[in-house]
Amino acid sequence: MAFKIVWTKRSSVKFDLIIDHLCKEWNEKVTKSFVKKVYDFIDILKDYPEIGQLAHKGKNIRGFILIKQICIYYKIKSDIIIIFSVEFIIDQEIKFQGLKSSAIFDVNLPYD
């Protein structure tokens, strides 16, 4: 069963900010490659929602490191996958170990 993907406002804004950053600091080829990786991952996620590592057990939030600098956080709810955030990974030690950017888990509603 393919799941429906829903992006929160926060995740959409962060994704756009990353794209803007890549356009300014790198080039169009790098930016297009990144966007393709995100959408390729989303296509896989629809069919394999548990592909990401459990990042916050209490809220059942999963994370997937797309490239070494970017992690996508999401939650499975019924037949929907909610993308909560697309984050830069600055400190390599935060990868799924006491995640310092825990603000992404402070979501009470299913959608922003």
Backbone as a printed PyTorch tensor [residue, N CA C, xyz], in Angstrom:
tensor([[[  0.8440,  -1.1840,   0.0000],
         [  0.0000,   0.0000,   0.0000],
         [  0.8870,   1.2460,   0.0000]],

        [[  0.6460,   2.1170,  -0.9390],
         [  1.4000,   3.3710,  -0.9850],
         [  0.7390,   4.3840,  -0.0470]],

        [[  1.5660,   4.9960,   0.7790],
         [  1.0920,   5.9970,   1.7280],
         [  1.0160,   7.3600,   1.0500]],

        [[  0.1410,   8.2030,   1.5520],
         [  0.0480,   9.5900,   1.0990],
         [  1.0810,  10.3960,   1.8750]],

        [[  1.7690,  11.2960,   1.2130],
         [  2.7810,  12.1390,   1.8420],
         [  2.2090,  13.5290,   2.0690]],

        [[  2.3680,  14.0370,   3.2990],
         [  1.9160,  15.3850,   3.6450],
         [  3.1140,  16.1290,   4.2420]],

        [[  3.3950,  17.2980,   3.7030],
         [  4.4640,  18.1480,   4.2280],
         [  3.8360,  19.1770,   5.1620]],

        [[  4.4140,  19.3650,   6.3450],
         [  3.9590,  20.4440,   7.2200],
         [  4.4720,  21.7720,   6.6570]],

        [[  3.9190,  22.8640,   7.1450],
         [  4.4090,  24.1860,   6.7240],
         [  5.8900,  24.3130,   7.0450]],

        [[  6.2680,  23.8660,   8.2360],
         [  7.6650,  23.9540,   8.6700],
         [  8.5870,  23.2140,   7.7080]],

        [[  8.2160,  21.9960,   7.3350],
         [  9.0830,  21.2120,   6.4560],
         [  9.1660,  21.8290,   5.0650]],

        [[  8.0790,  22.3770,   4.5720],
         [  8.0870,  23.0340,   3.2590],
         [  8.9880,  24.2630,   3.2650]],

        [[  8.8750,  25.0580,   4.3210],
         [  9.7120,  26.2640,   4.4410],
         [ 11.1830,  25.8750,   4.5330]],

        [[ 11.5030,  24.8770,   5.3690],
         [ 12.9040,  24.4680,   5.5180],
         [ 13.4580,  23.9100,   4.2080]],

        [[ 12.6510,  23.1420,   3.4980],
         [ 13.0740,  22.5960,   2.2110],
         [ 13.3800,  23.7400,   1.2400]],

        [[ 12.5060,  24.7240,   1.1760],
         [ 12.7280,  25.8840,   0.3080],
         [ 13.9830,  26.6530,   0.7030]],

        [[ 14.2210,  26.8010,   1.9990],
         [ 15.4310,  27.4990,   2.4660],
         [ 16.7000,  26.7560,   2.0540]],

        [[ 16.6620,  25.4400,   2.1350],
         [ 17.8310,  24.6490,   1.7200],
         [ 18.0620,  24.8020,   0.2280]],

        [[ 16.9940,  24.7800,  -0.5430],
         [ 17.1190,  24.9710,  -1.9920],
         [ 17.7010,  26.3490,  -2.2980]],

        [[ 17.1930,  27.3800,  -1.6250],
         [ 17.7350,  28.7360,  -1.8150],
         [ 19.2180,  28.7880,  -1.4810]],

        [[ 19.5880,  28.1700,  -0.3740],
         [ 20.9940,  28.1400,   0.0440],
         [ 21.8620,  27.4570,  -1.0140]],

        [[ 21.4090,  26.3200,  -1.5140],
         [ 22.1770,  25.6020,  -2.5290],
         [ 22.3170,  26.4180,  -3.8020]],

        [[ 21.2610,  27.1110,  -4.1960],
         [ 21.3210,  27.9620,  -5.3980],
         [ 22.3490,  29.0760,  -5.2480]],

        [[ 22.3910,  29.6650,  -4.0530],
         [ 23.3070,  30.7880,  -3.8120],
         [ 24.7510,  30.3300,  -3.6280]],

        [[ 24.9480,  29.2570,  -2.8830],
         [ 26.3020,  28.8370,  -2.5060],
         [ 26.9330,  27.8370,  -3.4770]],

        [[ 26.1310,  27.1210,  -4.2370],
         [ 26.6610,  26.1060,  -5.1280],
         [ 26.2630,  26.4400,  -6.5560]],

        [[ 25.4850,  25.5960,  -7.1680],
         [ 25.0520,  25.8870,  -8.5300],
         [ 23.7660,  25.1300,  -8.8320]],

        [[ 23.2500,  25.3440, -10.0220],
         [ 21.9700,  24.7450, -10.4060],
         [ 22.0490,  23.2160, -10.4580]],

        [[ 23.1790,  22.6900, -10.9080],
         [ 23.3420,  21.2360, -11.0060],
         [ 23.2500,  20.5830,  -9.6180]],

        [[ 23.9230,  21.1480,  -8.6410],
         [ 23.8910,  20.6270,  -7.2740],
         [ 22.4760,  20.7320,  -6.7070]],

        [[ 21.8330,  21.8540,  -6.9450],
         [ 20.4770,  22.0700,  -6.4450],
         [ 19.5030,  21.0580,  -7.0490]],

        [[ 19.5750,  20.8660,  -8.3540],
         [ 18.6890,  19.9020,  -9.0150],
         [ 18.9500,  18.4820,  -8.5140]],

        [[ 20.1970,  18.1620,  -8.2900],
         [ 20.5570,  16.8370,  -7.7710],
         [ 19.9480,  16.6140,  -6.3840]],

        [[ 20.0270,  17.6360,  -5.5350],
         [ 19.4510,  17.5430,  -4.1930],
         [ 17.9350,  17.3510,  -4.2600]],

        [[ 17.2670,  18.1620,  -5.0510],
         [ 15.8120,  18.0700,  -5.1720],
         [ 15.4110,  16.6910,  -5.6950]],

        [[ 16.1480,  16.1720,  -6.6600],
         [ 15.8630,  14.8360,  -7.1960],
         [ 16.0210,  13.7830,  -6.1050]],

        [[ 17.0790,  13.8930,  -5.2900],
         [ 17.2780,  12.9280,  -4.1990],
         [ 16.1160,  12.9560,  -3.2090]],

        [[ 15.6350,  14.1440,  -2.9060],
         [ 14.5070,  14.2700,  -1.9740],
         [ 13.2760,  13.5880,  -2.5550]],

        [[ 12.9470,  13.8920,  -3.8030],
         [ 11.7410,  13.3130,  -4.4030],
         [ 11.8910,  11.8130,  -4.6660]],

        [[ 13.0970,  11.3520,  -4.9830],
         [ 13.3290,   9.9110,  -5.1140],
         [ 13.1130,   9.2210,  -3.7690]],

        [[ 13.6090,   9.8610,  -2.6950],
         [ 13.4060,   9.3060,  -1.3570],
         [ 11.9160,   9.2630,  -1.0150]],

        [[ 11.1860,  10.3100,  -1.3250],
         [  9.7450,  10.3670,  -1.0440],
         [  9.0280,   9.2280,  -1.7670]],

        [[  9.4130,   8.9510,  -3.0020],
         [  8.8080,   7.8510,  -3.7480],
         [  9.0560,   6.5070,  -3.0630]],

        [[ 10.2530,   6.3120,  -2.5520],
         [ 10.5840,   5.0780,  -1.8270],
         [  9.8300,   5.0310,  -0.5030]],

        [[  9.7820,   6.1690,   0.1830],
         [  9.1190,   6.2600,   1.4910],
         [  7.6430,   5.8720,   1.4090]],

        [[  6.9810,   6.2150,   0.3150],
         [  5.5630,   5.8830,   0.1400],
         [  5.3140,   4.3810,   0.2650]],

        [[  6.2510,   3.5880,  -0.2360],
         [  6.1000,   2.1350,  -0.2190],
         [  6.7930,   1.4570,   0.9630]],

        [[  7.8000,   2.1160,   1.5160],
         [  8.5700,   1.5540,   2.6310],
         [  8.6750,   2.5790,   3.7640]],

        [[  7.5690,   2.8570,   4.4400],
         [  7.5530,   3.9480,   5.4270],
         [  8.4510,   3.7380,   6.6350]],

        [[  8.8510,   2.5170,   6.9200],
         [  9.6920,   2.2690,   8.0890],
         [ 11.1740,   2.2640,   7.7340]],

        [[ 11.5170,   2.8000,   6.5750],
         [ 12.9030,   2.8530,   6.1340],
         [ 13.7690,   3.7200,   7.0550]],

        [[ 13.1710,   4.7390,   7.6420],
         [ 13.9160,   5.6320,   8.5280],
         [ 14.0960,   5.0300,   9.9130]],

        [[ 15.1470,   5.4630,  10.5610],
         [ 15.4440,   5.0180,  11.9170],
         [ 14.5510,   5.7500,  12.9090]],

        [[ 14.0720,   5.0400,  13.9280],
         [ 13.2600,   5.6700,  14.9610],
         [ 14.1100,   6.6980,  15.6870]],

        [[ 13.7160,   7.9690,  15.5960],
         [ 14.4940,   9.0650,  16.1730],
         [ 13.9190,   9.5270,  17.5100]],

        [[ 12.6160,   9.3550,  17.6990],
         [ 11.9660,   9.7530,  18.9480],
         [ 10.8530,   8.7500,  19.2120]],

        [[ 11.1430,   7.7800,  20.0790],
         [ 10.1980,   6.6900,  20.3250],
         [  8.8680,   7.1790,  20.8780]],

        [[  8.9010,   8.1200,  21.8130],
         [  7.6780,   8.5950,  22.4470],
         [  6.6780,   9.1940,  21.4760]],

        [[  7.1570,   9.8230,  20.4290],
         [  6.2670,  10.4560,  19.4470],
         [  6.2850,   9.7130,  18.1190]],

        [[  6.9730,   8.5730,  18.1050],
         [  7.0360,   7.7190,  16.9230],
         [  7.5160,   8.4760,  15.6790]],

        [[  8.5270,   9.2960,  15.8570],
         [  9.0800,  10.0760,  14.7500],
         [ 10.3360,   9.3740,  14.2380]],

        [[ 10.4060,   9.2700,  12.9370],
         [ 11.5270,   8.6130,  12.2770],
         [ 12.3830,   9.6490,  11.5580]],

        [[ 13.6440,   9.3100,  11.3630],
         [ 14.5520,  10.1750,  10.6340],
         [ 15.3230,   9.3770,   9.6090]],

        [[ 15.6410,  10.0180,   8.5190],
         [ 16.4260,   9.3770,   7.4690],
         [ 17.4700,  10.3690,   6.9930]],

        [[ 18.7250,   9.9620,   7.0590],
         [ 19.8110,  10.8300,   6.5920],
         [ 19.9080,  10.6590,   5.0840]],

        [[ 19.4600,  11.6790,   4.3850],
         [ 19.3910,  11.6430,   2.9320],
         [ 20.7800,  11.7710,   2.3060]],

        [[ 21.5020,  12.7540,   2.7650],
         [ 22.9180,  12.9220,   2.4450],
         [ 23.5750,  13.2850,   3.7650]],

        [[ 24.8790,  13.3000,   3.8250],
         [ 25.5120,  13.4570,   5.1410],
         [ 25.1730,  14.7740,   5.8420]],

        [[ 24.6800,  15.7740,   5.1210],
         [ 24.3290,  17.0470,   5.7500],
         [ 22.8270,  17.2480,   5.9740]],

        [[ 21.9940,  16.3650,   5.4570],
         [ 20.5450,  16.5840,   5.4910],
         [ 19.8130,  15.3550,   6.0370]],

        [[ 18.8940,  15.6100,   6.9700],
         [ 18.0550,  14.5560,   7.5290],
         [ 16.5840,  14.9590,   7.3620]],

        [[ 15.7570,  13.9870,   7.0030],
         [ 14.3220,  14.2090,   6.8740],
         [ 13.6430,  13.4930,   8.0320]],

        [[ 12.7990,  14.2180,   8.7690],
         [ 12.0730,  13.6580,   9.9090],
         [ 10.5970,  13.5350,   9.5470]],

        [[ 10.0170,  12.3810,   9.8880],
         [  8.6240,  12.1400,   9.5290],
         [  7.9460,  11.2140,  10.5350]],

        [[  6.6160,  11.1450,  10.4190],
         [  5.8130,  10.2960,  11.2980],
         [  4.7680,   9.5780,  10.4530]],

        [[  4.5470,   8.3090,  10.7760],
         [  3.5360,   7.5180,  10.0810],
         [  2.2540,   7.5740,  10.9010]],

        [[  1.1640,   7.9640,  10.2540],
         [ -0.1560,   8.0240,  10.9030],
         [ -1.1670,   7.4090,   9.9590]],

        [[ -1.6660,   6.2370,  10.3160],
         [ -2.6140,   5.4960,   9.4680],
         [ -2.0120,   5.2900,   8.0870]],

        [[ -2.6330,   5.8740,   7.0640],
         [ -2.1350,   5.7260,   5.6920],
         [ -1.4540,   7.0030,   5.1970]],

        [[ -1.0070,   7.8360,   6.1490],
         [ -0.3730,   9.1170,   5.8230],
         [  1.0230,   9.1630,   6.4460]],

        [[  1.9570,   9.7270,   5.7040],
         [  3.2870,  10.0130,   6.2450],
         [  3.4110,  11.5240,   6.3090]],

        [[  3.6390,  12.0340,   7.5110],
         [  3.7570,  13.4730,   7.7180],
         [  5.2350,  13.8290,   7.7970]],

        [[  5.7080,  14.6370,   6.8620],
         [  7.0900,  15.1140,   6.8770],
         [  7.1100,  16.3350,   7.8000]],

        [[  7.8400,  16.2060,   8.9310],
         [  7.8890,  17.2870,   9.9090],
         [  8.9900,  18.3000,   9.6130]],

        [[ 10.1330,  17.8040,   9.1600],
         [ 11.2360,  18.7420,   8.9870],
         [ 12.3000,  18.1720,   8.0630]],

        [[ 12.9920,  19.0690,   7.3930],
         [ 14.1770,  18.7490,   6.6060],
         [ 15.2750,  19.5720,   7.2550]],

        [[ 16.2520,  18.8970,   7.8670],
         [ 17.2360,  19.5790,   8.7120],
         [ 18.6630,  19.4280,   8.1940]],

        [[ 19.4420,  20.5020,   8.3320],
         [ 20.8830,  20.4060,   8.1550],
         [ 21.4510,  19.6770,   9.3590]],

        [[ 22.3600,  18.7560,   9.1430],
         [ 23.0540,  18.0920,  10.2450],
         [ 24.3900,  18.8010,  10.3980]],

        [[ 24.5130,  19.5540,  11.4760],
         [ 25.7350,  20.3240,  11.7100],
         [ 26.6890,  19.5350,  12.5810]],

        [[ 26.1810,  19.0320,  13.6670],
         [ 26.9880,  18.2650,  14.6040],
         [ 26.7670,  16.7880,  14.3160]],

        [[ 27.7800,  16.1180,  13.7700],
         [ 27.6380,  14.7160,  13.3840],
         [ 27.2480,  13.8140,  14.5500]],

        [[ 27.4750,  14.2350,  15.7790],
         [ 27.1400,  13.4070,  16.9240],
         [ 25.6500,  13.4010,  17.2390]],

        [[ 24.8690,  14.3070,  16.6480],
         [ 23.4440,  14.3360,  16.9760],
         [ 22.6420,  13.3250,  16.1750]],

        [[ 23.2580,  12.6430,  15.2520],
         [ 22.5360,  11.6860,  14.4260],
         [ 21.8730,  10.6320,  15.3040]],

        [[ 20.6270,  10.8210,  15.6010],
         [ 19.8160,   9.8510,  16.3040],
         [ 20.3350,   9.4950,  17.6900]],

        [[ 21.1360,  10.3640,  18.2980],
         [ 21.6180,  10.1230,  19.6520],
         [ 21.4020,  11.3840,  20.4540]],

        [[ 20.2940,  11.4650,  21.1420],
         [ 20.0020,  12.6500,  21.9470],
         [ 19.8440,  13.8800,  21.0980]],

        [[ 19.1760,  13.7610,  19.9940],
         [ 19.0130,  14.8310,  19.0200],
         [ 18.8480,  16.2020,  19.6710]],

        [[ 19.8040,  17.0860,  19.4250],
         [ 19.7680,  18.4230,  20.0230],
         [ 18.6590,  19.2780,  19.4320]],

        [[ 18.3200,  19.0440,  18.1730],
         [ 17.2600,  19.8470,  17.5640],
         [ 15.9060,  19.2110,  17.8560]],

        [[ 15.6320,  19.0130,  19.1300],
         [ 14.4110,  18.3290,  19.5380],
         [ 13.1580,  19.1780,  19.3540]],

        [[ 13.3170,  20.4370,  18.9800],
         [ 12.1430,  21.2860,  18.7560],
         [ 11.2600,  20.7180,  17.6600]],

        [[ 11.8230,  19.9530,  16.7500],
         [ 11.0050,  19.3850,  15.6780],
         [ 10.0160,  18.3690,  16.2190]],

        [[ 10.2280,  17.8800,  17.4300],
         [  9.3380,  16.8840,  18.0030],
         [  8.2240,  17.5330,  18.8210]],

        [[  8.2190,  18.8290,  18.9410],
         [  7.2120,  19.5180,  19.7290],
         [  5.9910,  19.8490,  18.8720]],

        [[  5.4610,  18.8400,  18.2510],
         [  4.3180,  19.0180,  17.3670],
         [  3.1290,  18.2940,  17.9780]],

        [[  2.0890,  19.0270,  18.3020],
         [  0.9120,  18.4470,  18.9160],
         [ -0.1750,  18.1220,  17.9130]],

        [[ -0.2020,  18.8260,  16.8080],
         [ -1.2240,  18.6060,  15.8060],
         [ -0.6730,  17.7150,  14.6860]],

        [[ -1.5470,  16.9890,  14.0030],
         [ -1.0480,  16.1480,  12.9200],
         [ -0.4710,  16.9470,  11.7490]],

        [[ -0.9140,  18.1880,  11.5830],
         [ -0.3970,  19.0420,  10.5170],
         [ -0.2000,  20.4430,  11.0580]],

        [[  0.7880,  21.1570,  10.5100],
         [  0.9840,  22.5830,  10.8720],
         [  0.0190,  23.4210,  10.0750]]])
